[in-house]
């Protein structure tokens, strides 16, 4: 996402990843790392839990599933306009959310993010 935003002239935008049930410090799934590397993104990726501070400072939160979106909104009421499901406004099955599918969606998500900022 950061790479996509930088290509659109938005290198001033910070991008982070966090989970609602993450145990901090667990290495990323091999499939996710391979997808990132395939797109020229390398590094050491470990899990982190979504914090109240991150939610308060975020301009936009994109979730992989509707259930995660609902969980974030339940935990942080009043943030409805801030949290979007990756398929927001489209018809897509909940199970259609693997790393390869997300990779295909990054340009569209990037467009939504640029509009929102």
N, CA, C and O of each residue as an XYZ file, in Angstrom:
468
protein
N       0.825     -1.182      0.000
C       0.000      0.000      0.000
C       0.875      1.254      0.000
O       0.605      2.201     -0.738
N       1.923      1.260      0.827
C       2.815      2.421      0.876
C       3.451      2.666     -0.482
O       3.561      3.810     -0.924
N       3.870      1.590     -1.143
C       4.481      1.703     -2.466
C       3.489      2.294     -3.467
O       3.847      3.174     -4.250
N       2.263      1.819     -3.445
C       1.225      2.315     -4.344
C       0.958      3.801     -4.097
O       0.845      4.580     -5.043
N       0.858      4.184     -2.841
C       0.613      5.586     -2.509
C       1.784      6.468     -2.936
O       1.580      7.575     -3.433
N       2.998      5.984     -2.745
C       4.184      6.753     -3.158
C       4.180      6.973     -4.661
O       4.537      8.051     -5.137
N       3.775      5.948     -5.412
C       3.695      6.073     -6.871
C       2.663      7.113     -7.290
O       2.752      7.668     -8.385
N       1.689      7.379     -6.433
C       0.662      8.379     -6.713
C       1.007      9.733     -6.094
O       0.164     10.627     -6.018
N       2.256      9.869     -5.653
C       2.692     11.139     -5.090
C       2.297     11.346     -3.647
O       2.337     12.475     -3.158
N       1.914     10.283     -2.945
C       1.486     10.399     -1.551
C       2.469      9.718     -0.614
O       2.070      8.962      0.273
N       3.762      9.988     -0.813
C       4.777      9.375      0.047
C       4.741      9.953      1.462
O       5.439      9.463      2.349
N       3.937     10.983      1.675
C       3.778     11.585      2.992
C       2.798     10.802      3.865
O       2.579     11.156      5.023
N       2.212      9.744      3.315
C       1.190      8.979      4.017
C       1.802      7.768      4.704
O       2.483      6.968      4.064
N       1.566      7.631      5.992
C       2.067      6.482      6.749
C       1.101      5.315      6.593
O      -0.116      5.499      6.611
N       1.647      4.120      6.440
C       0.853      2.904      6.309
C       1.316      1.928      7.375
O       2.515      1.727      7.565
N       0.359      1.321      8.074
C       0.687      0.350      9.115
C      -0.274     -0.824      9.028
O      -1.340     -0.732      8.419
N       0.114     -1.908      9.636
C      -0.719     -3.103      9.673
C      -0.841     -3.562     11.117
O       0.146     -3.609     11.852
N      -2.062     -3.901     11.516
C      -2.296     -4.387     12.874
C      -3.531     -5.269     12.870
O      -4.406     -5.122     12.016
N      -3.599     -6.177     13.819
C      -4.733     -7.089     13.906
C      -5.551     -6.858     15.155
O      -5.076     -6.274     16.129
N      -6.793     -7.325     15.115
C      -7.658     -7.144     16.280
C      -7.458     -8.255     17.311
O      -7.852     -8.112     18.468
N      -6.844     -9.362     16.883
C      -6.589    -10.476     17.802
C      -5.136    -10.941     17.683
O      -4.831    -12.110     17.915
N      -4.264    -10.037     17.327
C      -2.862    -10.385     17.086
C      -2.083    -10.509     18.390
O      -2.300     -9.773     19.352
N      -1.170    -11.469     18.378
C      -0.189    -11.579     19.453
C       1.071    -10.901     18.933
O       1.652    -11.376     17.957
N       1.511     -9.815     19.544
C       2.665     -9.069     19.038
C       3.909     -9.928     18.847
O       4.236    -10.778     19.675
N       4.596     -9.680     17.722
C       5.875    -10.304     17.459
C       5.863    -11.609     16.682
O       6.929    -12.162     16.412
N       4.693    -12.120     16.314
C       4.639    -13.372     15.556
C       4.951    -13.066     14.091
O       4.363    -12.151     13.514
N       5.875    -13.825     13.481
C       6.239    -13.570     12.075
C       5.040    -13.705     11.133
O       4.121    -14.484     11.386
N       5.065    -12.939     10.048
C       3.998    -12.981      9.046
C       3.950    -14.341      8.376
O       4.950    -15.056      8.312
N       2.764    -14.688      7.875
C       2.580    -15.942      7.141
C       3.468    -15.950      5.902
O       3.664    -14.917      5.263
N       3.997    -17.110      5.571
C       4.896    -17.253      4.426
C       4.239    -16.758      3.127
O       4.888    -16.103      2.312
N       2.961    -17.072      2.942
C       2.247    -16.638      1.734
C       2.222    -15.114      1.626
O       2.410    -14.558      0.545
N       1.991    -14.453      2.743
C       1.951    -12.988      2.747
C       3.328    -12.411      2.424
O       3.435    -11.458      1.653
N       4.380    -12.984      3.009
C       5.737    -12.510      2.758
C       6.096    -12.692      1.284
O       6.681    -11.795      0.677
N       5.754    -13.833      0.707
C       6.039    -14.089     -0.710
C       5.311    -13.084     -1.596
O       5.875    -12.601     -2.578
N       4.081    -12.771     -1.263
C       3.316    -11.789     -2.045
C       3.973    -10.417     -1.964
O       4.076     -9.718     -2.972
N       4.414    -10.033     -0.781
C       5.099     -8.750     -0.619
C       6.395     -8.723     -1.420
O       6.667     -7.755     -2.130
N       7.188     -9.769     -1.311
C       8.463     -9.834     -2.035
C       8.242     -9.798     -3.540
O       9.016     -9.171     -4.264
N       7.201    -10.461     -4.016
C       6.871    -10.467     -5.440
C       6.577     -9.049     -5.939
O       6.735     -8.751     -7.123
N       6.154     -8.192     -5.029
C       5.838     -6.808     -5.375
C       6.939     -5.840     -4.962
O       6.709     -4.635     -4.858
N       8.140     -6.374     -4.727
C       9.278     -5.517     -4.427
C       9.313     -4.965     -3.016
O       9.984     -3.966     -2.755
N       8.600     -5.604     -2.105
C       8.555     -5.136     -0.723
C       9.221     -6.194      0.147
O       8.768     -7.337      0.205
N      10.295     -5.807      0.819
C      10.989     -6.763      1.664
C      11.138     -6.196      3.069
O      10.957     -5.001      3.300
N      11.464     -7.061      3.977
C      11.643     -6.626      5.349
C      11.295     -7.736      6.304
O      11.075     -8.877      5.897
N      11.246     -7.404      7.564
C      10.870     -8.342      8.602
C       9.472     -7.953      9.068
O       9.272     -6.866      9.609
N       8.517     -8.835      8.858
C       7.127     -8.513      9.167
C       6.637     -9.365     10.325
O       6.664    -10.594     10.263
N       6.190     -8.700     11.382
C       5.667     -9.381     12.567
C       4.326     -8.763     12.944
O       4.036     -7.612     12.616
N       3.530     -9.542     13.629
C       2.197     -9.097     14.018
C       2.246     -8.019     15.099
O       3.188     -7.929     15.887
N       1.199     -7.214     15.100
C       0.996     -6.219     16.160
C      -0.506     -6.030     16.332
O      -1.276     -6.187     15.385
N      -0.903     -5.696     17.531
C      -2.318     -5.511     17.837
C      -2.737     -4.065     17.583
O      -1.980     -3.131     17.847
N      -3.947     -3.896     17.068
C      -4.510     -2.565     16.824
C      -4.749     -1.872     18.159
O      -5.373     -2.434     19.059
N      -4.248     -0.651     18.277
C      -4.383      0.094     19.535
C      -5.353      1.258     19.392
O      -5.657      1.702     18.285
N      -5.823      1.733     20.513
C      -6.705      2.898     20.538
C      -6.012      4.101     19.905
O      -6.635      4.859     19.162
N      -4.730      4.274     20.198
C      -3.965      5.394     19.644
C      -3.921      5.318     18.116
O      -4.092      6.335     17.444
N      -3.691      4.118     17.559
C      -3.677      3.967     16.101
C      -5.018      4.349     15.499
O      -5.072      5.035     14.479
N      -6.087      3.910     16.120
C      -7.432      4.228     15.613
C      -7.675      5.727     15.679
O      -8.212      6.308     14.736
N      -7.290      6.353     16.768
C      -7.488      7.801     16.916
C      -6.677      8.595     15.906
O      -7.126      9.646     15.450
N      -5.494      8.116     15.549
C      -4.612      8.840     14.622
C      -4.848      8.500     13.154
O      -4.352      9.203     12.273
N      -5.590      7.440     12.878
C      -5.774      6.970     11.505
C      -6.710      7.865     10.696
O      -7.690      8.398     11.217
N      -6.388      8.016      9.415
C      -7.290      8.676      8.473
C      -8.227      7.652      7.849
O      -9.332      7.986      7.423
N      -7.776      6.400      7.799
C      -8.547      5.327      7.188
C      -8.025      3.993      7.701
O      -6.817      3.801      7.838
N      -8.943      3.073      7.983
C      -8.591      1.709      8.362
C      -9.280      0.789      7.366
O     -10.497      0.849      7.192
N      -8.491     -0.066      6.712
C      -9.025     -1.007      5.728
C      -8.939     -2.400      6.328
O      -7.877     -2.818      6.790
N     -10.058     -3.120      6.320
C     -10.090     -4.464      6.898
C     -10.216     -5.534      5.821
O     -10.729     -5.281      4.731
N      -9.738     -6.734      6.145
C      -9.801     -7.857      5.212
C     -11.193     -8.474      5.145
O     -11.566     -9.023      4.108
N     -11.964     -8.400      6.217
C     -13.303     -9.004      6.242
C     -14.308     -8.050      6.879
O     -13.948     -7.118      7.598
N     -15.570     -8.314      6.591
C     -16.648     -7.534      7.225
C     -16.642     -7.760      8.732
O     -16.889     -6.839      9.510
N     -16.357     -9.003      9.135
C     -16.359     -9.318     10.567
C     -15.306     -8.516     11.315
O     -15.553     -8.065     12.434
N     -14.147     -8.334     10.721
C     -13.102     -7.526     11.364
C     -13.559     -6.072     11.443
O     -13.361     -5.416     12.465
N     -14.168     -5.567     10.373
C     -14.697     -4.197     10.392
C     -15.690     -4.041     11.537
O     -15.613     -3.082     12.305
N     -16.621     -4.981     11.648
C     -17.632     -4.920     12.701
C     -17.002     -4.979     14.093
O     -17.447     -4.285     15.006
N     -15.968     -5.807     14.256
C     -15.289     -5.922     15.554
C     -14.591     -4.615     15.930
O     -14.631     -4.195     17.086
N     -13.959     -3.979     14.956
C     -13.288     -2.695     15.225
C     -14.321     -1.645     15.615
O     -14.115     -0.887     16.562
N     -15.431     -1.602     14.885
C     -16.467     -0.609     15.191
C     -17.117     -0.879     16.547
O     -17.522      0.060     17.233
N     -17.219     -2.135     16.937
C     -17.774     -2.464     18.248
C     -16.817     -2.013     19.363
O     -17.248     -1.540     20.414
N     -15.522     -2.169     19.111
C     -14.523     -1.791     20.106
C     -14.273     -0.278     20.141
O     -13.948      0.285     21.186
N     -14.432      0.370     18.973
C     -14.179      1.809     18.868
C     -15.404      2.494     18.258
O     -15.374      2.866     17.085
N     -16.480      2.669     19.032
C     -17.706      3.289     18.505
C     -17.453      4.704     17.978
O     -16.577      5.419     18.467
N     -18.235      5.086     16.976
C     -18.121      6.423     16.422
C     -17.104      6.547     15.301
O     -16.826      7.658     14.850
N     -16.547      5.445     14.842
C     -15.516      5.472     13.800
C     -16.028      4.903     12.473
O     -15.240      4.437     11.650
N     -17.346      4.942     12.270
C     -17.961      4.333     11.092
C     -17.375      4.816      9.764
O     -17.151      3.998      8.872
N     -17.124      6.093      9.608
C     -16.585      6.621      8.360
C     -15.101      6.338      8.168
O     -14.562      6.551      7.082
N     -14.453      5.869      9.196
C     -13.016      5.633      9.186
C     -12.651      4.216      8.761
O     -11.581      3.993      8.195
N     -13.537      3.257      9.031
C     -13.234      1.844      8.814
C     -13.947      1.326      7.572
O     -15.172      1.388      7.473
N     -13.163      0.815      6.626
C     -13.716      0.267      5.390
C     -13.273     -1.174      5.215
O     -12.132     -1.526      5.513
N     -14.185     -2.000      4.731
C     -13.855     -3.368      4.339
C     -13.219     -3.293      2.964
O     -13.595     -2.435      2.165
N     -12.268     -4.164      2.663
C     -11.531     -4.133      1.406
C     -12.476     -4.185      0.189
O     -12.133     -3.679     -0.879
N     -13.650     -4.789      0.347
C     -14.631     -4.858     -0.739
C     -15.785     -3.881     -0.528
O     -16.863     -4.076     -1.089
N     -15.581     -2.853      0.254
C     -16.639     -1.890      0.593
C     -17.366     -1.413     -0.657
O     -16.742     -0.981     -1.626
N     -18.702     -1.496     -0.623
C     -19.511     -1.009     -1.734
C     -19.584     -1.959     -2.913
O     -20.141     -1.609     -3.953
N     -19.036     -3.147     -2.772
C     -19.046     -4.132     -3.859
C     -19.615     -5.443     -3.340
O     -19.637     -5.696     -2.136
N     -20.069     -6.263     -4.260
C     -20.511     -7.600     -3.882
C     -19.317     -8.532     -3.987
O     -18.724     -8.682     -5.056
N     -18.973     -9.151     -2.879
C     -17.858    -10.105     -2.867
C     -18.086    -11.064     -1.716
O     -18.535    -10.648     -0.648
N     -17.788    -12.326     -1.909
C     -17.969    -13.282     -0.813
C     -16.963    -13.035      0.298
O     -15.821    -12.654      0.041
N     -17.388    -13.251      1.517
C     -16.532    -13.055      2.683
C     -15.254    -13.885      2.581
O     -14.188    -13.430      2.996
N     -15.349    -15.100      2.033
C     -14.183    -15.955      1.988
C     -13.176    -15.551      0.915
O     -12.069    -16.088      0.885
N     -13.527    -14.633      0.048
C     -12.654    -14.197     -1.041
C     -11.698    -13.134     -0.515
O     -11.872    -11.946     -0.788
N     -10.686    -13.563      0.241
C      -9.825    -12.596      0.910
C      -8.383    -13.039      1.064
O      -7.684    -12.530      1.939
N      -7.906    -13.981      0.235
C      -6.528    -14.443      0.350
C      -5.535    -13.391     -0.091
O      -5.916    -12.384     -0.687
N      -4.269    -13.614      0.197
C      -3.214    -12.665     -0.156
C      -3.181    -12.374     -1.649
O      -3.011    -11.223     -2.050
N      -3.342    -13.401     -2.478
C      -3.315    -13.176     -3.925
C      -4.483    -12.301     -4.347
O      -4.323    -11.434     -5.206
N      -5.647    -12.509     -3.762
C      -6.817    -11.687     -4.092
C      -6.576    -10.245     -3.649
O      -6.915     -9.310     -4.374
N      -6.003    -10.066     -2.486
C      -5.728     -8.718     -1.988
C      -4.739     -8.006     -2.903
O      -4.891     -6.818     -3.185
N      -3.742     -8.723     -3.356
C      -2.747     -8.137     -4.255
C      -3.420     -7.530     -5.481
O      -3.036     -6.451     -5.932
N      -4.413     -8.216     -6.016
C      -5.142     -7.717     -7.182
C      -5.945     -6.465     -6.846
O      -6.214     -5.648     -7.727
N      -6.324     -6.307     -5.597
C      -7.195     -5.209     -5.189
C      -6.422     -3.952     -4.763
O      -7.017     -2.884     -4.619
N      -5.110     -4.069     -4.562
C      -4.340     -2.936     -4.038
C      -4.517     -1.655     -4.854
O      -4.718     -0.600     -4.252
N      -4.454     -1.686     -6.197
C      -4.645     -0.426     -6.933
C      -5.994      0.250     -6.637
O      -6.052      1.470     -6.485
N      -7.068     -0.530     -6.556
C      -8.382      0.035     -6.246
C      -8.457      0.580     -4.835
O      -9.046      1.633     -4.595
N      -7.858     -0.141     -3.907
C      -7.829      0.325     -2.518
C      -7.023      1.609     -2.428
O      -7.394      2.537     -1.710
N      -5.929      1.655     -3.156
C      -5.076      2.842     -3.188
C      -5.863      4.047     -3.697
O      -5.746      5.145     -3.152
N      -6.659      3.843     -4.735
C      -7.494      4.932     -5.273
C      -8.461      5.440     -4.207
O      -8.603      6.647     -4.013
N      -9.126      4.507     -3.515
C     -10.055      4.890     -2.445
C      -9.348      5.690     -1.356
O      -9.868      6.688     -0.857
N      -8.157      5.229     -1.003
C      -7.394      5.907      0.030
C      -7.011      7.310     -0.392
O      -7.132      8.250      0.394
N      -6.546      7.465     -1.641
C      -6.172      8.794     -2.145
C      -7.377      9.729     -2.148
O      -7.238     10.912     -1.838
N      -8.554      9.216     -2.492
C      -9.782     10.033     -2.471
C     -10.115     10.472     -1.056
O     -10.569     11.596     -0.837
N      -9.888      9.580     -0.094
C     -10.258      9.827      1.287
C      -9.326     10.815      1.985
O      -9.741     11.532      2.895
N      -8.055     10.849      1.549
C      -7.060     11.710      2.217
C      -7.150     13.143      1.802
O      -6.379     13.974      2.282
